[in-house]
Structure formats: structure tokens, C-alpha cells
Amino acid sequence: MKHPRIEIAPDVMGGKPVIEGTRIPVELIVRKLSEGASEGDLHEGYPALQPGDVRAALAYAADMLANETIVVQPV
């Protein structure tokens, strides 16, 4: 599945998904938001972020979770 603005390259951040053209990992964006940072805070702290990059990172993370396989162990 292709995600606009998100790229994965083995030579960039060890192959972690990043915002296209940057070394800003999707994981960092999601983590900072979970810690209470606003989209404005992220743009201030990471000036390379373009409008829509934070939403693209969240969409990517949601798609990855939607395709996650859950294994339930019987009790």
C-alpha cells in the first residue's frame, strides 16, 4: 500500500518509515503527539515538516495497525 508523503528506504533511518525527503520518522511524530505535542509544536520543532505531513504520518500508523494480526491465546 502506497502512502503519500511517507517513504521507506533501507539507507534512511535503517528502513523505518519517514516523512518523504526528511529523516523524520513516523514513529517520532506519533510519539510526540501521544505526549501532548500539538501539530504546531511539531512544525516548530521540525521545520522540514510540510502541511499535511503530520496527518500523513497518522494515516500511515492507522493503516499499519488496521493490518496488524492479533493472536489470542486460549486461557
N, CA, C and O atoms as a GROMACS GRO file, in nm:
protein
  300
    1MET      N    1   0.085  -0.117   0.000
    1MET     CA    2   0.000   0.000   0.000
    1MET      C    3   0.090   0.124   0.000
    1MET      O    4   0.178   0.136   0.085
    2LYS      N    5   0.069   0.213  -0.093
    2LYS     CA    6   0.148   0.337  -0.104
    2LYS      C    7   0.085   0.446  -0.018
    2LYS      O    8  -0.036   0.466  -0.020
    3HIS      N    9   0.168   0.514   0.055
    3HIS     CA   10   0.123   0.625   0.139
    3HIS      C   11   0.192   0.753   0.092
    3HIS      O   12   0.314   0.765   0.102
    4PRO      N   13   0.114   0.846   0.042
    4PRO     CA   14   0.174   0.973   0.001
    4PRO      C   15   0.246   1.038   0.118
    4PRO      O   16   0.198   1.036   0.231
    5ARG      N   17   0.361   1.094   0.090
    5ARG     CA   18   0.445   1.166   0.186
    5ARG      C   19   0.526   1.076   0.278
    5ARG      O   20   0.608   1.126   0.355
    6ILE      N   21   0.506   0.946   0.272
    6ILE     CA   22   0.581   0.853   0.357
    6ILE      C   23   0.671   0.770   0.268
    6ILE      O   24   0.628   0.719   0.164
    7GLU      N   25   0.797   0.756   0.308
    7GLU     CA   26   0.888   0.672   0.231
    7GLU      C   27   0.963   0.578   0.323
    7GLU      O   28   0.986   0.608   0.441
    8ILE      N   29   1.001   0.465   0.267
    8ILE     CA   30   1.080   0.366   0.339
    8ILE      C   31   1.197   0.331   0.249
    8ILE      O   32   1.179   0.283   0.137
    9ALA      N   33   1.317   0.357   0.298
    9ALA     CA   34   1.439   0.328   0.222
    9ALA      C   35   1.541   0.267   0.318
    9ALA      O   36   1.562   0.321   0.427
   10PRO      N   37   1.604   0.157   0.279
   10PRO     CA   38   1.698   0.091   0.370
   10PRO      C   39   1.812   0.181   0.417
   10PRO      O   40   1.867   0.160   0.525
   11ASP      N   41   1.849   0.281   0.336
   11ASP     CA   42   1.961   0.367   0.372
   11ASP      C   43   1.920   0.493   0.449
   11ASP      O   44   2.003   0.579   0.477
   12VAL      N   45   1.792   0.504   0.482
   12VAL     CA   46   1.743   0.619   0.560
   12VAL      C   47   1.682   0.568   0.690
   12VAL      O   48   1.583   0.494   0.689
   13MET      N   49   1.741   0.605   0.801
   13MET     CA   50   1.692   0.568   0.934
   13MET      C   51   1.670   0.417   0.948
   13MET      O   52   1.575   0.373   1.012
   14GLY      N   53   1.758   0.340   0.887
   14GLY     CA   54   1.751   0.194   0.899
   14GLY      C   55   1.626   0.133   0.839
   14GLY      O   56   1.586   0.023   0.877
   15GLY      N   57   1.564   0.203   0.744
   15GLY     CA   58   1.446   0.148   0.679
   15GLY      C   59   1.315   0.180   0.749
   15GLY      O   60   1.210   0.131   0.708
   16LYS      N   61   1.320   0.260   0.855
   16LYS     CA   62   1.196   0.299   0.922
   16LYS      C   63   1.118   0.394   0.832
   16LYS      O   64   1.179   0.468   0.754
   17PRO      N   65   0.985   0.393   0.840
   17PRO     CA   66   0.908   0.488   0.761
   17PRO      C   67   0.933   0.630   0.810
   17PRO      O   68   0.927   0.659   0.930
   18VAL      N   69   0.962   0.719   0.714
   18VAL     CA   70   0.990   0.859   0.745
   18VAL      C   71   0.905   0.949   0.655
   18VAL      O   72   0.848   0.903   0.556
   19ILE      N   73   0.899   1.076   0.691
   19ILE     CA   74   0.836   1.174   0.605
   19ILE      C   75   0.925   1.190   0.483
   19ILE      O   76   1.046   1.210   0.495
   20GLU      N   77   0.865   1.182   0.367
   20GLU     CA   78   0.939   1.187   0.241
   20GLU      C   79   1.034   1.307   0.236
   20GLU      O   80   0.996   1.420   0.265
   21GLY      N   81   1.159   1.279   0.197
   21GLY     CA   82   1.259   1.384   0.183
   21GLY      C   83   1.322   1.430   0.313
   21GLY      O   84   1.400   1.525   0.314
   22THR      N   85   1.288   1.363   0.424
   22THR     CA   86   1.344   1.400   0.555
   22THR      C   87   1.396   1.274   0.623
   22THR      O   88   1.388   1.164   0.570
   23ARG      N   89   1.449   1.294   0.741
   23ARG     CA   90   1.487   1.182   0.827
   23ARG      C   91   1.398   1.182   0.951
   23ARG      O   92   1.438   1.134   1.057
   24ILE      N   93   1.277   1.235   0.937
   24ILE     CA   94   1.182   1.243   1.049
   24ILE      C   95   1.095   1.118   1.046
   24ILE      O   96   1.011   1.104   0.957
   25PRO      N   97   1.114   1.027   1.143
   25PRO     CA   98   1.037   0.902   1.144
   25PRO      C   99   0.890   0.924   1.180
   25PRO      O  100   0.857   1.011   1.260
   26VAL      N  101   0.805   0.845   1.119
   26VAL     CA  102   0.662   0.844   1.154
   26VAL      C  103   0.647   0.818   1.303
   26VAL      O  104   0.565   0.880   1.370
   27GLU      N  105   0.725   0.725   1.354
   27GLU     CA  106   0.718   0.690   1.496
   27GLU      C  107   0.738   0.812   1.584
   27GLU      O  108   0.668   0.828   1.684
   28LEU      N  109   0.833   0.899   1.550
   28LEU     CA  110   0.859   1.018   1.630
   28LEU      C  111   0.738   1.109   1.632
   28LEU      O  112   0.702   1.163   1.738
   29ILE      N  113   0.674   1.127   1.519
   29ILE     CA  114   0.556   1.214   1.512
   29ILE      C  115   0.444   1.159   1.599
   29ILE      O  116   0.382   1.232   1.676
   30VAL      N  117   0.418   1.030   1.587
   30VAL     CA  118   0.310   0.968   1.666
   30VAL      C  119   0.343   0.974   1.814
   30VAL      O  120   0.256   1.002   1.896
   31ARG      N  121   0.468   0.948   1.848
   31ARG     CA  122   0.509   0.952   1.990
   31ARG      C  123   0.494   1.093   2.048
   31ARG      O  124   0.442   1.109   2.157
   32LYS      N  125   0.541   1.193   1.974
   32LYS     CA  126   0.530   1.331   2.023
   32LYS      C  127   0.384   1.373   2.042
   32LYS      O  128   0.350   1.439   2.140
   33LEU      N  129   0.298   1.334   1.948
   33LEU     CA  130   0.155   1.365   1.962
   33LEU      C  131   0.098   1.296   2.087
   33LEU      O  132   0.018   1.354   2.159
   34SER      N  133   0.140   1.171   2.111
   34SER     CA  134   0.089   1.098   2.227
   34SER      C  135   0.136   1.160   2.358
   34SER      O  136   0.073   1.142   2.462
   35GLU      N  137   0.246   1.233   2.352
   35GLU     CA  138   0.299   1.300   2.471
   35GLU      C  139   0.238   1.439   2.491
   35GLU      O  140   0.272   1.510   2.586
   36GLY      N  141   0.147   1.477   2.400
   36GLY     CA  142   0.078   1.604   2.416
   36GLY      C  143   0.122   1.716   2.324
   36GLY      O  144   0.069   1.826   2.333
   37ALA      N  145   0.219   1.690   2.236
   37ALA     CA  146   0.262   1.795   2.143
   37ALA      C  147   0.148   1.824   2.045
   37ALA      O  148   0.071   1.735   2.009
   38SER      N  149   0.139   1.948   2.003
   38SER     CA  150   0.040   1.985   1.902
   38SER      C  151   0.106   1.978   1.765
   38SER      O  152   0.228   1.967   1.754
   39GLU      N  153   0.024   1.985   1.660
   39GLU     CA  154   0.079   1.987   1.525
   39GLU      C  155   0.168   2.110   1.509
   39GLU      O  156   0.272   2.104   1.443
   40GLY      N  157   0.128   2.222   1.569
   40GLY     CA  158   0.210   2.343   1.565
   40GLY      C  159   0.346   2.324   1.632
   40GLY      O  160   0.448   2.371   1.583
   41ASP      N  161   0.345   2.253   1.746
   41ASP     CA  162   0.471   2.223   1.816
   41ASP      C  163   0.565   2.144   1.725
   41ASP      O  164   0.685   2.171   1.718
   42LEU      N  165   0.507   2.046   1.654
   42LEU     CA  166   0.589   1.964   1.565
   42LEU      C  167   0.647   2.046   1.451
   42LEU      O  168   0.764   2.030   1.416
   43HIS      N  169   0.566   2.133   1.393
   43HIS     CA  170   0.615   2.217   1.284
   43HIS      C  171   0.724   2.313   1.333
   43HIS      O  172   0.818   2.344   1.260
   44GLU      N  173   0.709   2.359   1.456
   44GLU     CA  174   0.810   2.448   1.513
   44GLU      C  175   0.940   2.373   1.541
   44GLU      O  176   1.048   2.424   1.512
   45GLY      N  177   0.929   2.254   1.596
   45GLY     CA  178   1.047   2.175   1.630
   45GLY      C  179   1.114   2.107   1.512
   45GLY      O  180   1.233   2.077   1.516
   46TYR      N  181   1.037   2.083   1.408
   46TYR     CA  182   1.087   2.014   1.289
   46TYR      C  183   1.045   2.094   1.166
   46TYR      O  184   0.948   2.059   1.100
   47PRO      N  185   1.118   2.202   1.135
   47PRO     CA  186   1.079   2.292   1.028
   47PRO      C  187   1.070   2.226   0.890
   47PRO      O  188   1.008   2.282   0.800
   48ALA      N  189   1.129   2.110   0.873
   48ALA     CA  190   1.121   2.040   0.744
   48ALA      C  191   0.982   1.983   0.718
   48ALA      O  192   0.950   1.948   0.604
   49LEU      N  193   0.900   1.973   0.823
   49LEU     CA  194   0.764   1.921   0.804
   49LEU      C  195   0.682   2.017   0.719
   49LEU      O  196   0.685   2.138   0.740
   50GLN      N  197   0.610   1.962   0.624
   50GLN     CA  198   0.523   2.039   0.537
   50GLN      C  199   0.378   2.023   0.585
   50GLN      O  200   0.348   1.929   0.658
   51PRO      N  201   0.290   2.115   0.544
   51PRO     CA  202   0.148   2.097   0.577
   51PRO      C  203   0.100   1.960   0.529
   51PRO      O  204   0.125   1.922   0.414
   52GLY      N  205   0.032   1.889   0.614
   52GLY     CA  206  -0.020   1.758   0.579
   52GLY      C  207   0.069   1.642   0.620
   52GLY      O  208   0.023   1.528   0.620
   53ASP      N  209   0.195   1.668   0.656
   53ASP     CA  210   0.286   1.559   0.692
   53ASP      C  211   0.243   1.488   0.820
   53ASP      O  212   0.253   1.366   0.830
   54VAL      N  213   0.196   1.564   0.918
   54VAL     CA  214   0.153   1.502   1.045
   54VAL      C  215   0.033   1.413   1.020
   54VAL      O  216   0.027   1.301   1.071
   55ARG      N  217  -0.063   1.461   0.943
   55ARG     CA  218  -0.180   1.378   0.910
   55ARG      C  219  -0.140   1.254   0.830
   55ARG      O  220  -0.196   1.147   0.848
   56ALA      N  221  -0.043   1.270   0.741
   56ALA     CA  222   0.006   1.155   0.662
   56ALA      C  223   0.069   1.051   0.754
   56ALA      O  224   0.050   0.931   0.734
   57ALA      N  225   0.144   1.096   0.854
   57ALA     CA  226   0.206   1.003   0.949
   57ALA      C  227   0.099   0.928   1.029
   57ALA      O  228   0.111   0.808   1.052
   58LEU      N  229  -0.004   1.000   1.072
   58LEU     CA  230  -0.112   0.935   1.147
   58LEU      C  231  -0.189   0.836   1.060
   58LEU      O  232  -0.225   0.728   1.106
   59ALA      N  233  -0.212   0.872   0.935
   59ALA     CA  234  -0.282   0.781   0.843
   59ALA      C  235  -0.199   0.655   0.821
   59ALA      O  236  -0.254   0.545   0.818
   60TYR      N  237  -0.069   0.671   0.806
   60TYR     CA  238   0.019   0.555   0.788
   60TYR      C  239   0.012   0.465   0.911
   60TYR      O  240  -0.004   0.343   0.899
   61ALA      N  241   0.025   0.525   1.030
   61ALA     CA  242   0.021   0.446   1.154
   61ALA      C  243  -0.113   0.374   1.168
   61ALA      O  244  -0.116   0.257   1.208
   62ALA      N  245  -0.222   0.441   1.136
   62ALA     CA  246  -0.355   0.378   1.146
   62ALA      C  247  -0.366   0.261   1.049
   62ALA      O  248  -0.421   0.156   1.084
   63ASP      N  249  -0.314   0.276   0.927
   63ASP     CA  250  -0.319   0.167   0.830
   63ASP      C  251  -0.236   0.048   0.876
   63ASP      O  252  -0.275  -0.067   0.856
   64MET      N  253  -0.122   0.075   0.938
   64MET     CA  254  -0.038  -0.035   0.987
   64MET      C  255  -0.110  -0.110   1.100
   64MET      O  256  -0.104  -0.233   1.106
   65LEU      N  257  -0.176  -0.038   1.188
   65LEU     CA  258  -0.250  -0.103   1.296
   65LEU      C  259  -0.371  -0.178   1.243
   65LEU      O  260  -0.406  -0.284   1.295
   66ALA      N  261  -0.436  -0.126   1.141
   66ALA     CA  262  -0.554  -0.191   1.084
   66ALA      C  263  -0.517  -0.326   1.022
   66ALA      O  264  -0.600  -0.416   1.015
   67ASN      N  265  -0.392  -0.339   0.978
   67ASN     CA  266  -0.348  -0.463   0.915
   67ASN      C  267  -0.271  -0.553   1.009
   67ASN      O  268  -0.217  -0.656   0.968
   68GLU      N  269  -0.266  -0.516   1.136
   68GLU     CA  270  -0.196  -0.595   1.236
   68GLU      C  271  -0.272  -0.724   1.264
   68GLU      O  272  -0.395  -0.724   1.272
   69THR      N  273  -0.200  -0.833   1.278
   69THR     CA  274  -0.260  -0.961   1.311
   69THR      C  275  -0.255  -0.981   1.463
   69THR      O  276  -0.148  -0.969   1.523
   70ILE      N  277  -0.368  -1.010   1.522
   70ILE     CA  278  -0.378  -1.033   1.665
   70ILE      C  279  -0.391  -1.182   1.689
   70ILE      O  280  -0.478  -1.248   1.632
   71VAL      N  281  -0.304  -1.236   1.774
   71VAL     CA  282  -0.310  -1.378   1.808
   71VAL      C  283  -0.358  -1.387   1.952
   71VAL      O  284  -0.294  -1.335   2.043
   72VAL      N  285  -0.472  -1.452   1.971
   72VAL     CA  286  -0.528  -1.466   2.105
   72VAL      C  287  -0.497  -1.605   2.155
   72VAL      O  288  -0.528  -1.706   2.091
   73GLN      N  289  -0.435  -1.610   2.270
   73GLN     CA  290  -0.401  -1.738   2.332
   73GLN      C  291  -0.519  -1.784   2.419
   73GLN      O  292  -0.572  -1.706   2.498
   74PRO      N  293  -0.560  -1.910   2.404
   74PRO     CA  294  -0.668  -1.958   2.492
   74PRO      C  295  -0.623  -1.958   2.637
   74PRO      O  296  -0.506  -1.980   2.668
   75VAL      N  297  -0.716  -1.932   2.725
   75VAL     CA  298  -0.685  -1.925   2.868
   75VAL      C  299  -0.689  -2.060   2.930
   75VAL      O  300  -0.665  -2.075   3.050
   0.00000   0.00000   0.00000
